[in-house]
Amino acid sequence: MPVKMNMCYEERLRRLGLTTLEKRRIIGDLIETFKIVTNRKNIDSRQFFTVRKSLHELRGHRYTLYKPRCHLSVRQHFFSHRVINSWNSLPDDVVSAISVNSFKSRADKCSDWGI
């Protein structure tokens, strides 16, 4: 099906069955975060994130990440800082997936990524 060039960006994406670049970037960040937090990459997760270890925490999931304050505006755009709100907004059944493919399919179905 040809796409007319005079359509707006959102309309072209809808007709082609694609998501926005912003959402694709966020889901890519979430997949990398899943791999790091669940030790599926040979990277020490403590280099990027601090997992909250509170037994009395009623909100969130077992991989809820602590978000430190930024004193420099440049820091807000680092991977280890920009992904935290989206990650923490995911439901427990998504972050407790047993594989990367399972995480991807569950995350695709979830619409609340903190955007």
VEXTORNU-996867 format. One record per residue: residue in three letters; x, y, z of N, C-alpha, C in turn. Coordinates in Angstrom, 2 decimals, decimal comma, padded with zeros to 5 digits. Example, Ala and Ser with C-alpha at 12.3 -4.5 7.8 and 13.67 -1.06 7.14 Angstrom:
VEXTORNU-996867
<site code="ALA" n_x="013,19" n_y="-005,69" n_z="007,80" ca_x="012,30" ca_y="-004,50" ca_z="007,80" c_x="013,20" c_y="-003,30" c_z="007,80"/>
<site code="SER" n_x="012,85" n_y="-002,25" n_z="007,08" ca_x="013,67" ca_y="-001,06" ca_z="007,14" c_x="012,90" c_y="000,03" c_z="007,87"/>
***
This chain:
VEXTORNU-996867
<site code="MET" n_x="000,85" n_y="-001,17" n_z="000,00" ca_x="000,00" ca_y="000,00" ca_z="000,00" c_x="000,90" c_y="001,24" c_z="000,00"/>
<site code="PRO" n_x="000,83" n_y="002,06" n_z="-001,03" ca_x="001,65" ca_y="003,27" ca_z="-001,06" c_x="001,19" c_y="004,26" c_z="000,01"/>
<site code="VAL" n_x="002,17" n_y="004,98" n_z="000,53" ca_x="001,89" ca_y="005,98" ca_z="001,56" c_x="002,07" c_y="007,35" c_z="000,94"/>
<site code="LYS" n_x="001,07" n_y="008,20" n_z="001,09" ca_x="001,14" ca_y="009,55" ca_z="000,55" c_x="002,09" c_y="010,38" c_z="001,40"/>
<site code="MET" n_x="002,89" n_y="011,18" n_z="000,75" ca_x="003,89" ca_y="011,98" ca_z="001,45" c_x="003,28" c_y="013,20" c_z="002,15"/>
<site code="ASN" n_x="002,04" n_y="013,56" n_z="001,84" ca_x="001,45" ca_y="014,73" ca_z="002,48" c_x="000,74" c_y="014,38" c_z="003,79"/>
<site code="MET" n_x="000,86" n_y="013,12" n_z="004,23" ca_x="000,29" ca_y="012,72" ca_z="005,52" c_x="001,23" c_y="013,12" c_z="006,65"/>
<site code="CYS" n_x="000,66" n_y="013,33" n_z="007,82" ca_x="001,51" ca_y="013,65" ca_z="008,96" c_x="002,25" c_y="012,39" c_z="009,41"/>
<site code="TYR" n_x="003,27" n_y="012,57" n_z="010,22" ca_x="004,13" ca_y="011,49" ca_z="010,69" c_x="003,34" c_y="010,39" c_z="011,38"/>
<site code="GLU" n_x="002,46" n_y="010,76" n_z="012,30" ca_x="001,68" ca_y="009,79" ca_z="013,06" c_x="000,76" c_y="008,97" c_z="012,15"/>
<site code="GLU" n_x="000,17" n_y="009,62" n_z="011,16" ca_x="-000,72" ca_y="008,93" ca_z="010,22" c_x="000,06" c_y="007,92" c_z="009,38"/>
<site code="ARG" n_x="001,23" n_y="008,32" n_z="008,89" ca_x="002,06" ca_y="007,39" ca_z="008,11" c_x="002,45" c_y="006,18" c_z="008,94"/>
<site code="LEU" n_x="002,86" n_y="006,41" n_z="010,20" ca_x="003,22" ca_y="005,30" ca_z="011,08" c_x="002,04" c_y="004,37" c_z="011,32"/>
<site code="ARG" n_x="000,87" n_y="004,95" n_z="011,56" ca_x="-000,32" ca_y="004,15" ca_z="011,82" c_x="-000,66" c_y="003,29" c_z="010,61"/>
<site code="ARG" n_x="-000,58" n_y="003,85" n_z="009,43" ca_x="-000,91" ca_y="003,11" ca_z="008,20" c_x="000,10" c_y="002,01" c_z="007,91"/>
<site code="LEU" n_x="001,36" n_y="002,23" n_z="008,32" ca_x="002,39" ca_y="001,23" ca_z="008,10" c_x="002,48" c_y="000,22" c_z="009,25"/>
<site code="GLY" n_x="001,76" n_y="000,49" n_z="010,34" ca_x="001,79" ca_y="-000,42" ca_z="011,49" c_x="003,06" c_y="-000,31" c_z="012,30"/>
<site code="LEU" n_x="003,65" n_y="000,88" n_z="012,35" ca_x="004,90" ca_y="001,10" ca_z="013,08" c_x="004,66" c_y="001,97" c_z="014,30"/>
<site code="THR" n_x="005,62" n_y="001,96" n_z="015,21" ca_x="005,56" ca_y="002,85" ca_z="016,37" c_x="006,52" c_y="004,00" c_z="016,15"/>
<site code="THR" n_x="006,42" n_y="005,01" n_z="016,99" ca_x="007,28" ca_y="006,19" ca_z="016,85" c_x="008,72" c_y="005,85" c_z="017,21"/>
<site code="LEU" n_x="009,63" n_y="006,65" n_z="016,72" ca_x="011,04" ca_y="006,48" ca_z="017,02" c_x="011,28" c_y="006,59" c_z="018,52"/>
<site code="GLU" n_x="010,58" n_y="007,48" n_z="019,18" ca_x="010,72" ca_y="007,66" ca_z="020,63" c_x="010,38" c_y="006,37" c_z="021,37"/>
<site code="LYS" n_x="009,28" n_y="005,74" n_z="021,00" ca_x="008,88" ca_y="004,49" ca_z="021,65" c_x="009,85" c_y="003,36" c_z="021,34"/>
<site code="ARG" n_x="010,37" n_y="003,31" n_z="020,11" ca_x="011,35" ca_y="002,28" ca_z="019,76" c_x="012,63" c_y="002,46" c_z="020,55"/>
<site code="ARG" n_x="013,03" n_y="003,69" n_z="020,77" ca_x="014,23" ca_y="003,95" ca_z="021,58" c_x="014,01" c_y="003,53" c_z="023,02"/>
<site code="ILE" n_x="012,84" n_y="003,83" n_z="023,55" ca_x="012,54" ca_y="003,47" ca_z="024,94" c_x="012,51" c_y="001,96" c_z="025,11"/>
<site code="ILE" n_x="011,87" n_y="001,24" n_z="024,21" ca_x="011,81" ca_y="-000,21" ca_z="024,34" c_x="013,20" c_y="-000,82" c_z="024,19"/>
<site code="GLY" n_x="014,05" n_y="-000,23" n_z="023,35" ca_x="015,43" ca_y="-000,68" ca_z="023,23" c_x="016,19" c_y="-000,47" c_z="024,54"/>
<site code="ASP" n_x="016,00" n_y="000,68" n_z="025,16" ca_x="016,62" ca_y="000,95" ca_z="026,46" c_x="016,13" c_y="-000,02" c_z="027,52"/>
<site code="LEU" n_x="014,82" n_y="-000,32" n_z="027,50" ca_x="014,26" ca_y="-001,25" ca_z="028,48" c_x="014,81" c_y="-002,66" c_z="028,30"/>
<site code="ILE" n_x="015,00" n_y="-003,08" n_z="027,06" ca_x="015,57" ca_y="-004,40" ca_z="026,81" c_x="017,00" c_y="-004,48" c_z="027,33"/>
<site code="GLU" n_x="017,79" n_y="-003,44" n_z="027,07" ca_x="019,16" ca_y="-003,42" ca_z="027,58" c_x="019,19" c_y="-003,39" c_z="029,11"/>
<site code="THR" n_x="018,28" n_y="-002,65" n_z="029,71" ca_x="018,19" ca_y="-002,60" ca_z="031,16" c_x="017,85" c_y="-003,97" c_z="031,72"/>
<site code="PHE" n_x="016,91" n_y="-004,66" n_z="031,09" ca_x="016,55" ca_y="-006,01" ca_z="031,52" c_x="017,76" c_y="-006,93" c_z="031,48"/>
<site code="LYS" n_x="018,53" n_y="-006,86" n_z="030,40" ca_x="019,72" ca_y="-007,71" ca_z="030,27" c_x="020,75" c_y="-007,40" c_z="031,35"/>
<site code="ILE" n_x="020,92" n_y="-006,11" n_z="031,66" ca_x="021,91" ca_y="-005,71" ca_z="032,66" c_x="021,46" c_y="-006,09" c_z="034,07"/>
<site code="VAL" n_x="020,21" n_y="-005,76" n_z="034,41" ca_x="019,72" ca_y="-006,00" ca_z="035,77" c_x="019,62" c_y="-007,49" c_z="036,09"/>
<site code="THR" n_x="019,26" n_y="-008,30" n_z="035,11" ca_x="019,11" ca_y="-009,73" ca_z="035,35" c_x="020,38" c_y="-010,52" c_z="035,00"/>
<site code="ASN" n_x="021,50" n_y="-009,84" n_z="034,84" ca_x="022,82" ca_y="-010,44" ca_z="034,61" c_x="022,88" c_y="-011,32" c_z="033,37"/>
<site code="ARG" n_x="022,21" n_y="-010,91" n_z="032,31" ca_x="022,29" ca_y="-011,62" ca_z="031,04" c_x="023,41" c_y="-011,07" c_z="030,16"/>
<site code="LYS" n_x="024,02" n_y="-010,01" n_z="030,61" ca_x="025,20" ca_y="-009,44" ca_z="029,96" c_x="026,37" c_y="-009,55" c_z="030,93"/>
<site code="ASN" n_x="027,54" n_y="-009,60" n_z="030,40" ca_x="028,72" ca_y="-009,71" ca_z="031,24" c_x="029,14" c_y="-008,31" c_z="031,73"/>
<site code="ILE" n_x="028,19" n_y="-007,64" n_z="032,39" ca_x="028,39" ca_y="-006,28" ca_z="032,89" c_x="027,92" c_y="-006,25" c_z="034,34"/>
<site code="ASP" n_x="028,69" n_y="-005,61" n_z="035,19" ca_x="028,28" ca_y="-005,44" ca_z="036,58" c_x="027,18" c_y="-004,39" c_z="036,63"/>
<site code="SER" n_x="025,99" n_y="-004,80" n_z="037,03" ca_x="024,85" ca_y="-003,88" ca_z="037,03" c_x="025,05" c_y="-002,71" c_z="037,98"/>
<site code="ARG" n_x="025,90" n_y="-002,87" n_z="038,98" ca_x="026,16" ca_y="-001,78" ca_z="039,93" c_x="026,89" c_y="-000,60" c_z="039,29"/>
<site code="GLN" n_x="027,48" n_y="-000,81" n_z="038,12" ca_x="028,12" ca_y="000,29" ca_z="037,40" c_x="027,07" c_y="001,25" c_z="036,84"/>
<site code="PHE" n_x="025,86" n_y="000,76" n_z="036,62" ca_x="024,80" ca_y="001,57" ca_z="036,03" c_x="023,68" c_y="001,90" c_z="036,99"/>
<site code="PHE" n_x="023,26" n_y="000,91" n_z="037,79" ca_x="022,05" ca_y="001,05" ca_z="038,58" c_x="022,24" c_y="000,62" c_z="040,03"/>
<site code="THR" n_x="021,34" n_y="001,13" n_z="040,88" ca_x="021,23" ca_y="000,67" ca_z="042,25" c_x="019,80" c_y="000,16" c_z="042,43"/>
<site code="VAL" n_x="019,67" n_y="-001,14" n_z="042,71" ca_x="018,36" ca_y="-001,73" ca_z="042,92" c_x="017,93" c_y="-001,45" c_z="044,35"/>
<site code="ARG" n_x="016,69" n_y="-000,99" n_z="044,52" ca_x="016,17" ca_y="-000,72" ca_z="045,86" c_x="015,98" c_y="-002,04" c_z="046,60"/>
<site code="LYS" n_x="016,48" n_y="-002,08" n_z="047,81" ca_x="016,39" ca_y="-003,30" ca_z="048,63" c_x="015,57" c_y="-003,00" c_z="049,87"/>
<site code="SER" n_x="014,30" n_y="-002,75" n_z="049,71" ca_x="013,43" ca_y="-002,45" ca_z="050,84" c_x="012,37" c_y="-003,53" c_z="050,98"/>
<site code="LEU" n_x="012,32" n_y="-004,15" n_z="052,14" ca_x="011,31" ca_y="-005,18" ca_z="052,39" c_x="009,94" c_y="-004,57" c_z="052,65"/>
<site code="HIS" n_x="009,90" n_y="-003,28" n_z="053,00" ca_x="008,65" ca_y="-002,64" ca_z="053,34" c_x="008,07" c_y="-001,82" c_z="052,20"/>
<site code="GLU" n_x="008,70" n_y="-001,88" n_z="051,05" ca_x="008,25" ca_y="-001,13" ca_z="049,89" c_x="006,97" c_y="-001,75" c_z="049,34"/>
<site code="LEU" n_x="005,92" n_y="-000,98" n_z="049,23" ca_x="004,64" ca_y="-001,50" ca_z="048,76" c_x="004,44" c_y="-001,29" c_z="047,27"/>
<site code="ARG" n_x="005,16" n_y="-000,34" n_z="046,70" ca_x="005,00" ca_y="-000,05" ca_z="045,27" c_x="006,19" c_y="-000,58" c_z="044,50"/>
<site code="GLY" n_x="005,97" n_y="-000,84" n_z="043,24" ca_x="007,06" ca_y="-001,26" ca_z="042,38" c_x="007,21" c_y="-002,76" c_z="042,32"/>
<site code="HIS" n_x="008,32" n_y="-003,20" n_z="041,75" ca_x="008,61" ca_y="-004,61" ca_z="041,58" c_x="009,96" c_y="-004,91" c_z="042,22"/>
<site code="ARG" n_x="010,40" n_y="-006,14" n_z="042,14" ca_x="011,63" ca_y="-006,52" ca_z="042,84" c_x="012,89" c_y="-005,93" c_z="042,22"/>
<site code="TYR" n_x="012,80" n_y="-005,42" n_z="041,01" ca_x="013,93" ca_y="-004,77" ca_z="040,36" c_x="013,76" c_y="-003,26" c_z="040,27"/>
<site code="THR" n_x="013,03" n_y="-002,67" n_z="041,20" ca_x="012,85" ca_y="-001,22" ca_z="041,20" c_x="014,21" c_y="-000,54" c_z="041,39"/>
<site code="LEU" n_x="014,49" n_y="000,41" n_z="040,52" ca_x="015,79" ca_y="001,09" ca_z="040,53" c_x="015,71" c_y="002,41" c_z="041,28"/>
<site code="TYR" n_x="016,78" n_y="002,71" n_z="041,99" ca_x="016,90" ca_y="003,99" ca_z="042,69" c_x="017,36" c_y="005,04" c_z="041,68"/>
<site code="LYS" n_x="016,72" n_y="006,20" n_z="041,71" ca_x="017,09" ca_y="007,28" ca_z="040,79" c_x="017,80" c_y="008,38" c_z="041,58"/>
<site code="PRO" n_x="019,11" n_y="008,52" n_z="041,39" ca_x="019,84" ca_y="009,57" ca_z="042,11" c_x="019,54" c_y="010,95" c_z="041,53"/>
<site code="ARG" n_x="019,78" n_y="011,96" n_z="042,32" ca_x="019,60" ca_y="013,33" ca_z="041,85" c_x="020,70" c_y="013,70" c_z="040,86"/>
<site code="CYS" n_x="020,33" n_y="014,55" n_z="039,91" ca_x="021,31" ca_y="015,04" ca_z="038,93" c_x="021,69" c_y="016,47" c_z="039,28"/>
<site code="HIS" n_x="022,97" n_y="016,69" n_z="039,39" ca_x="023,43" ca_y="018,05" ca_z="039,63" c_x="023,81" c_y="018,74" c_z="038,32"/>
<site code="LEU" n_x="024,02" n_y="017,97" n_z="037,28" ca_x="024,32" ca_y="018,51" ca_z="035,96" c_x="023,23" c_y="018,07" c_z="034,99"/>
<site code="SER" n_x="022,83" n_y="018,98" n_z="034,12" ca_x="021,77" ca_y="018,63" ca_z="033,17" c_x="022,23" c_y="017,59" c_z="032,16"/>
<site code="VAL" n_x="023,52" n_y="017,49" n_z="031,92" ca_x="024,05" ca_y="016,51" ca_z="030,98" c_x="023,76" c_y="015,09" c_z="031,48"/>
<site code="ARG" n_x="023,83" n_y="014,89" n_z="032,76" ca_x="023,63" ca_y="013,57" ca_z="033,36" c_x="022,22" c_y="013,03" c_z="033,10"/>
<site code="GLN" n_x="021,24" n_y="013,90" n_z="032,94" ca_x="019,86" ca_y="013,47" ca_z="032,73" c_x="019,68" c_y="012,67" c_z="031,43"/>
<site code="HIS" n_x="020,60" n_y="012,84" n_z="030,49" ca_x="020,49" ca_y="012,17" ca_z="029,19" c_x="021,29" c_y="010,89" c_z="029,11"/>
<site code="PHE" n_x="022,03" n_y="010,54" n_z="030,17" ca_x="022,79" ca_y="009,29" ca_z="030,19" c_x="021,82" c_y="008,12" c_z="030,23"/>
<site code="PHE" n_x="022,21" n_y="007,02" n_z="029,61" ca_x="021,37" ca_y="005,82" ca_z="029,60" c_x="020,97" c_y="005,41" c_z="031,01"/>
<site code="SER" n_x="021,92" n_y="005,39" n_z="031,92" ca_x="021,66" ca_y="004,90" ca_z="033,28" c_x="020,72" c_y="005,80" c_z="034,07"/>
<site code="HIS" n_x="020,41" n_y="006,96" n_z="033,56" ca_x="019,49" ca_y="007,86" ca_z="034,26" c_x="018,16" c_y="007,99" c_z="033,53"/>
<site code="ARG" n_x="018,20" n_y="008,06" n_z="032,20" ca_x="016,97" ca_y="008,31" ca_z="031,44" c_x="016,02" c_y="007,12" c_z="031,43"/>
<site code="VAL" n_x="016,52" n_y="005,90" n_z="031,63" ca_x="015,70" ca_y="004,71" ca_z="031,53" c_x="014,98" c_y="004,37" c_z="032,83"/>
<site code="ILE" n_x="015,37" n_y="004,97" n_z="033,95" ca_x="014,87" ca_y="004,55" ca_z="035,26" c_x="013,36" c_y="004,76" c_z="035,41"/>
<site code="ASN" n_x="012,82" n_y="005,89" n_z="035,04" ca_x="011,38" ca_y="006,12" ca_z="035,18" c_x="010,56" c_y="005,12" c_z="034,36"/>
<site code="SER" n_x="010,99" n_y="004,87" n_z="033,14" ca_x="010,28" ca_y="003,90" ca_z="032,30" c_x="010,38" c_y="002,50" c_z="032,88"/>
<site code="TRP" n_x="011,55" n_y="002,13" n_z="033,34" ca_x="011,76" ca_y="000,80" ca_z="033,94" c_x="010,90" c_y="000,62" c_z="035,19"/>
<site code="ASN" n_x="010,91" n_y="001,60" n_z="036,07" ca_x="010,16" ca_y="001,49" ca_z="037,31" c_x="008,65" c_y="001,48" c_z="037,09"/>
<site code="SER" n_x="008,19" n_y="001,99" n_z="035,95" ca_x="006,75" ca_y="002,02" ca_z="035,68" c_x="006,23" c_y="000,69" c_z="035,10"/>
<site code="LEU" n_x="007,14" n_y="-000,22" n_z="034,75" ca_x="006,71" ca_y="-001,51" ca_z="034,21" c_x="006,09" c_y="-002,38" c_z="035,31"/>
<site code="PRO" n_x="005,08" n_y="-003,18" n_z="034,96" ca_x="004,49" ca_y="-004,09" ca_z="035,96" c_x="005,42" c_y="-005,25" c_z="036,27"/>
<site code="ASP" n_x="005,18" n_y="-005,90" n_z="037,40" ca_x="006,03" ca_y="-006,98" ca_z="037,87" c_x="006,09" c_y="-008,15" c_z="036,90"/>
<site code="ASP" n_x="004,97" n_y="-008,48" n_z="036,25" ca_x="004,98" ca_y="-009,62" ca_z="035,33" c_x="005,87" c_y="-009,39" c_z="034,12"/>
<site code="VAL" n_x="006,14" n_y="-008,14" n_z="033,77" ca_x="007,02" ca_y="-007,84" ca_z="032,64" c_x="008,48" c_y="-008,01" c_z="033,06"/>
<site code="VAL" n_x="008,88" n_y="-007,42" n_z="034,18" ca_x="010,29" ca_y="-007,47" ca_z="034,60" c_x="010,69" c_y="-008,83" c_z="035,15"/>
<site code="SER" n_x="009,72" n_y="-009,66" n_z="035,50" ca_x="010,04" ca_y="-010,99" ca_z="036,02" c_x="010,01" c_y="-012,05" c_z="034,91"/>
<site code="ALA" n_x="010,13" n_y="-011,62" n_z="033,68" ca_x="010,15" ca_y="-012,55" ca_z="032,54" c_x="011,36" c_y="-013,47" c_z="032,66"/>
<site code="ILE" n_x="011,24" n_y="-014,68" n_z="032,10" ca_x="012,32" ca_y="-015,65" ca_z="032,25" c_x="013,35" c_y="-015,58" c_z="031,13"/>
<site code="SER" n_x="013,04" n_y="-014,86" n_z="030,05" ca_x="013,99" ca_y="-014,72" ca_z="028,95" c_x="013,85" c_y="-013,34" c_z="028,33"/>
<site code="VAL" n_x="014,81" n_y="-013,01" n_z="027,49" ca_x="014,79" ca_y="-011,71" ca_z="026,81" c_x="013,61" c_y="-011,65" c_z="025,84"/>
<site code="ASN" n_x="013,36" n_y="-012,73" n_z="025,11" ca_x="012,23" ca_y="-012,74" ca_z="024,17" c_x="010,90" c_y="-012,61" c_z="024,90"/>
<site code="SER" n_x="010,80" n_y="-013,26" n_z="026,04" ca_x="009,59" ca_y="-013,15" ca_z="026,85" c_x="009,41" c_y="-011,71" c_z="027,33"/>
<site code="PHE" n_x="010,51" n_y="-011,09" n_z="027,76" ca_x="010,45" ca_y="-009,68" ca_z="028,18" c_x="010,00" c_y="-008,79" c_z="027,03"/>
<site code="LYS" n_x="010,57" n_y="-009,00" n_z="025,84" ca_x="010,21" ca_y="-008,19" ca_z="024,68" c_x="008,71" c_y="-008,28" c_z="024,37"/>
<site code="SER" n_x="008,18" n_y="-009,49" n_z="024,34" ca_x="006,77" ca_y="-009,64" ca_z="024,00" c_x="005,87" c_y="-009,05" c_z="025,08"/>
<site code="ARG" n_x="006,23" n_y="-009,21" n_z="026,35" ca_x="005,43" ca_y="-008,63" ca_z="027,43" c_x="005,53" c_y="-007,11" c_z="027,43"/>
<site code="ALA" n_x="006,70" n_y="-006,58" n_z="027,16" ca_x="006,89" ca_y="-005,12" ca_z="027,14" c_x="006,15" c_y="-004,48" c_z="025,96"/>
<site code="ASP" n_x="006,10" n_y="-005,19" n_z="024,82" ca_x="005,36" ca_y="-004,68" ca_z="023,67" c_x="003,88" c_y="-004,56" c_z="023,97"/>
<site code="LYS" n_x="003,35" n_y="-005,48" n_z="024,76" ca_x="001,93" ca_y="-005,45" ca_z="025,11" c_x="001,63" c_y="-004,38" c_z="026,15"/>
<site code="CYS" n_x="002,63" n_y="-004,01" n_z="026,93" ca_x="002,47" ca_y="-003,00" ca_z="027,97" c_x="002,58" c_y="-001,62" c_z="027,33"/>
<site code="SER" n_x="001,62" n_y="-000,76" n_z="027,60" ca_x="001,61" ca_y="000,56" ca_z="026,97" c_x="002,18" c_y="001,65" c_z="027,87"/>
<site code="ASP" n_x="002,38" n_y="001,36" n_z="029,14" ca_x="002,84" ca_y="002,39" ca_z="030,08" c_x="004,33" c_y="002,25" c_z="030,32"/>
<site code="TRP" n_x="005,12" n_y="002,99" n_z="029,55" ca_x="006,57" ca_y="002,98" ca_z="029,70" c_x="007,09" c_y="004,26" c_z="030,29"/>
<site code="GLY" n_x="006,23" n_y="005,03" n_z="030,90" ca_x="006,67" ca_y="006,28" ca_z="031,51" c_x="006,95" c_y="007,37" c_z="030,50"/>
<site code="ILE" n_x="006,27" n_y="007,32" n_z="029,36" ca_x="006,49" ca_y="008,35" ca_z="028,33" c_x="005,68" c_y="009,57" c_z="028,67"/>
***
